[in-house]
């Protein structure tokens, strides 16, 4: 039965030579897909390599793997002499395919003229993760393929870890999926996006709470500021008010020390003010302008008389 089946199949396959090349390639791809349904290795992407026109294949925008010029030249020579021995690993994205692994093989097939002509404008693809379409999963697949070879750009890897964190991946999941130790995940977080990465973490309070006569929740919108003047700063800056945001402004002295702070209430149109004297003075005014006047008069020579009139 086995021999009869093969004889029948071979007789049918000879008819492929009568079909024009683009249609023949499409039929071969479909035949491979059908055969895969009965293969004991159907779960392995390499069991069904597809030849796809290169204009349907796109590079990804997150690959941190780099290849030095000598190694790139060697790759070109290898593909010329030995042919494509490894397919390009891709993810199917609607009518296109996005490269997961094999970016540099993809470049050789696309950019090197004699290789491109030999491949008739096609590239061999192994399609993976058809059931996992999240960008984070594709990024993880790329890193897994790359980690054992090539050279990762540290900044690129850092950006990838930051993106996965923004997609709510835990450190444990990032480490497991990308083959990283916990300290490596932490170091990459520290390179870029440090504040963003730790924004949702819980930290112990590093200062002692001092009760205030003002609404505690309302005051929580202000900034915690070191009350000691930084008069030892060497670089002097122009004296005056510096707006940090539309809701806060700081009065700087001649030697970079902070002299006063004003910030808007989150409940109404009033403004809180703090004057960094010893002891510190604080209060509340009806407007930004009045709050600044209060602080300016505190630091004026005859402040006691002026403040009494406010």
Legacy VTK file of the C-alpha trace (Angstrom):
# vtk DataFile Version 3.0
C-alpha trace
ASCII
DATASET POLYDATA
POINTS 310 float
0.000 0.000 0.000
2.865 2.342 0.857
4.528 1.914 -2.532
1.231 2.275 -4.405
0.503 5.492 -2.564
3.931 6.947 -3.402
3.603 5.952 -7.056
0.239 7.712 -7.300
1.566 10.811 -5.543
4.657 11.052 -7.744
2.544 10.680 -10.873
0.352 13.553 -9.755
3.311 15.719 -8.735
4.853 15.509 -12.191
1.950 17.647 -13.392
3.370 20.545 -11.332
5.962 21.144 -14.028
3.148 22.160 -16.375
2.050 24.995 -14.089
3.555 28.483 -14.179
6.051 29.158 -11.411
4.102 31.556 -9.109
1.065 29.278 -9.124
3.300 26.221 -8.717
4.939 27.713 -5.612
1.519 28.510 -4.148
0.329 24.934 -4.758
3.505 23.511 -3.165
2.896 25.660 -0.096
-0.676 24.387 0.135
0.455 20.788 -0.294
2.936 21.203 2.547
0.190 22.627 4.749
-2.068 19.670 3.943
0.684 17.116 4.572
1.434 18.780 7.899
-2.057 17.923 9.139
-1.041 14.249 9.133
2.523 14.727 10.357
3.550 13.558 13.853
5.684 16.727 13.917
2.858 19.122 13.065
3.531 21.109 16.250
7.022 22.050 15.039
7.113 25.170 12.839
10.006 23.809 10.805
7.768 20.937 9.656
6.061 23.296 7.229
8.399 25.828 5.645
6.565 28.182 3.277
8.063 30.145 0.383
6.619 33.666 0.509
7.265 36.724 -1.721
9.674 39.032 0.135
7.354 42.031 -0.240
5.025 40.232 2.198
7.774 39.973 4.837
8.497 42.876 7.189
11.226 43.402 9.759
10.150 44.055 13.341
10.954 47.327 15.122
12.304 45.921 18.385
15.145 43.499 17.557
18.190 44.375 19.737
20.465 41.789 18.097
23.394 43.174 16.128
25.918 41.496 13.841
29.344 42.994 13.226
30.316 43.667 9.558
32.736 40.686 9.334
30.057 38.283 10.579
27.501 39.835 8.222
29.892 39.277 5.310
30.372 35.679 6.424
26.594 35.193 6.563
26.266 36.468 2.980
29.032 34.079 1.864
27.443 31.164 3.728
24.065 31.704 2.077
25.704 32.039 -1.342
27.710 28.832 -0.938
25.460 26.650 1.226
22.034 28.115 0.493
19.353 28.876 3.059
19.838 26.143 5.661
17.545 27.836 8.191
14.170 29.406 7.456
13.286 32.891 8.673
11.043 32.660 11.712
7.964 34.884 11.401
4.604 35.723 12.892
1.609 35.998 10.580
0.174 39.528 10.695
-2.917 39.722 8.512
-1.586 39.710 4.926
2.044 40.195 5.987
4.625 38.332 8.020
6.714 39.971 10.736
10.237 38.669 11.347
10.737 37.125 14.785
14.150 35.563 14.130
16.411 35.708 11.101
16.454 39.462 10.546
19.917 39.331 8.996
19.090 36.303 6.818
16.036 38.282 5.742
18.331 41.196 4.815
20.603 38.967 2.753
17.667 37.494 0.839
16.222 40.939 0.241
19.313 43.098 -0.373
21.953 40.856 -1.979
21.154 40.860 -5.688
22.455 37.428 -6.724
20.825 35.732 -3.720
17.574 37.570 -4.382
17.583 36.450 -8.008
18.371 32.864 -7.061
15.430 32.848 -4.643
13.199 34.419 -7.313
12.119 37.117 -4.859
10.915 34.610 -2.246
12.006 33.855 1.315
11.668 30.580 3.282
9.492 31.096 6.351
8.692 29.093 9.456
5.518 30.507 10.999
5.192 30.415 14.798
2.772 31.399 17.559
-0.337 31.481 15.412
-2.406 31.448 18.607
-0.376 34.138 20.431
-0.821 37.505 18.761
0.220 39.886 21.556
3.218 42.071 20.746
4.821 41.109 24.048
4.781 37.436 23.053
6.452 38.260 19.737
9.133 40.327 21.449
9.810 37.480 23.884
10.112 35.007 21.002
12.675 37.250 19.274
14.781 37.577 22.425
14.682 33.823 23.090
15.999 33.172 19.599
18.705 35.818 19.906
20.036 35.257 23.404
22.251 32.338 22.500
24.047 34.149 19.716
24.927 37.544 18.361
25.258 40.660 20.457
22.417 42.489 22.085
22.388 46.243 22.159
22.005 47.057 25.858
19.869 50.135 25.262
17.616 48.165 22.913
17.207 45.391 25.480
16.414 47.972 28.136
13.664 49.480 25.977
12.203 46.012 25.428
12.101 45.246 29.156
10.467 48.638 29.768
7.817 47.901 27.119
7.054 44.485 28.614
6.732 46.062 32.058
4.246 48.545 30.607
2.309 45.558 29.296
1.987 44.403 32.917
4.550 41.607 32.631
5.996 40.748 36.045
9.737 40.531 36.626
9.370 36.753 37.032
7.606 36.414 33.688
10.168 38.606 31.909
12.991 36.554 33.404
11.360 33.259 32.437
10.400 34.267 28.889
13.682 36.058 28.059
16.068 33.790 29.935
17.232 36.475 32.376
18.220 36.429 36.012
16.293 38.819 38.311
19.287 41.155 38.699
19.598 41.470 34.911
15.929 42.486 34.622
16.515 45.058 37.362
19.655 46.479 35.681
17.857 46.848 32.356
14.998 48.637 34.116
17.522 51.041 35.594
18.998 52.000 32.230
15.851 53.642 30.933
12.430 54.345 32.348
13.503 53.875 35.965
10.850 56.130 37.461
8.168 54.633 35.220
9.143 51.081 36.137
8.873 51.652 39.887
5.919 54.021 39.819
3.491 51.362 41.104
5.789 49.890 43.735
5.089 50.295 47.462
7.846 51.924 49.493
8.195 52.601 53.201
7.817 56.219 54.276
11.221 57.842 54.625
10.173 60.872 56.686
8.290 61.612 59.887
4.824 63.072 59.480
4.276 66.474 61.124
0.605 67.442 61.645
-0.518 70.615 59.886
-3.342 73.024 60.549
-4.373 72.591 56.907
-6.349 69.787 55.336
-3.936 66.834 55.161
-5.379 65.391 51.935
-5.286 68.813 50.318
-1.671 69.387 51.285
-0.694 65.977 49.883
-0.670 67.505 46.398
2.365 69.594 47.323
6.010 68.624 47.052
8.189 67.234 49.823
11.195 69.547 49.904
14.396 69.495 51.921
14.037 72.356 54.402
17.768 72.957 54.642
19.057 75.643 52.336
21.594 74.375 49.822
23.794 77.447 50.234
26.897 75.355 49.604
25.952 74.929 45.940
28.740 76.358 43.808
26.774 77.190 40.696
24.646 80.269 41.237
21.404 80.722 39.313
19.416 83.930 38.764
17.208 84.794 41.705
13.479 84.681 41.137
10.422 82.507 40.607
10.661 79.381 38.424
7.430 77.738 37.255
7.738 73.965 37.406
4.242 73.275 36.148
1.067 75.230 35.745
0.248 74.262 39.324
3.492 74.937 41.164
6.307 77.472 41.282
9.517 77.794 43.314
11.382 80.900 44.479
15.140 80.404 44.136
17.861 82.388 45.875
21.152 83.566 44.440
22.953 80.299 45.222
20.379 77.773 44.027
18.718 77.423 47.434
14.953 77.062 47.475
13.424 79.989 49.366
9.736 79.379 48.809
7.173 77.126 47.192
3.607 77.687 46.018
1.223 75.021 44.752
-2.449 74.966 43.825
-5.135 73.296 45.913
-6.785 70.324 44.246
-10.169 71.255 45.740
-10.596 74.920 44.825
-8.801 77.904 43.307
-6.717 78.712 46.373
-2.928 78.316 46.620
-0.746 76.986 49.432
2.617 78.556 50.146
5.708 77.541 52.114
8.598 79.780 53.096
11.811 77.939 53.951
12.771 79.948 56.972
13.804 78.609 60.354
11.277 77.595 61.465
9.462 77.031 58.182
6.328 79.121 57.599
3.324 78.025 55.588
-0.108 79.295 54.727
-2.909 79.555 52.193
-3.862 82.398 49.838
-6.726 83.067 47.476
-4.551 83.388 44.357
-1.118 82.545 42.968
-0.129 86.208 42.899
-1.052 86.738 46.542
0.802 83.578 47.606
3.953 84.833 45.878
3.558 88.266 47.505
3.378 86.643 50.933
6.604 84.725 50.415
8.394 87.700 48.888
7.480 89.852 51.893
8.616 87.154 54.312
12.083 87.510 52.852
12.001 91.308 52.668
13.802 93.378 55.312
10.663 94.757 56.918
8.624 91.553 56.534
6.968 91.644 59.939
5.251 94.957 59.244
4.245 93.922 55.695
2.870 90.567 56.786
0.749 92.202 59.442
-1.071 94.069 56.696
-1.898 90.921 54.658
LINES 1 311
310 0 1 2 3 4 5 6 7 8 9 10 11 12 13 14 15 16 17 18 19 20 21 22 23 24 25 26 27 28 29 30 31 32 33 34 35 36 37 38 39 40 41 42 43 44 45 46 47 48 49 50 51 52 53 54 55 56 57 58 59 60 61 62 63 64 65 66 67 68 69 70 71 72 73 74 75 76 77 78 79 80 81 82 83 84 85 86 87 88 89 90 91 92 93 94 95 96 97 98 99 100 101 102 103 104 105 106 107 108 109 110 111 112 113 114 115 116 117 118 119 120 121 122 123 124 125 126 127 128 129 130 131 132 133 134 135 136 137 138 139 140 141 142 143 144 145 146 147 148 149 150 151 152 153 154 155 156 157 158 159 160 161 162 163 164 165 166 167 168 169 170 171 172 173 174 175 176 177 178 179 180 181 182 183 184 185 186 187 188 189 190 191 192 193 194 195 196 197 198 199 200 201 202 203 204 205 206 207 208 209 210 211 212 213 214 215 216 217 218 219 220 221 222 223 224 225 226 227 228 229 230 231 232 233 234 235 236 237 238 239 240 241 242 243 244 245 246 247 248 249 250 251 252 253 254 255 256 257 258 259 260 261 262 263 264 265 266 267 268 269 270 271 272 273 274 275 276 277 278 279 280 281 282 283 284 285 286 287 288 289 290 291 292 293 294 295 296 297 298 299 300 301 302 303 304 305 306 307 308 309
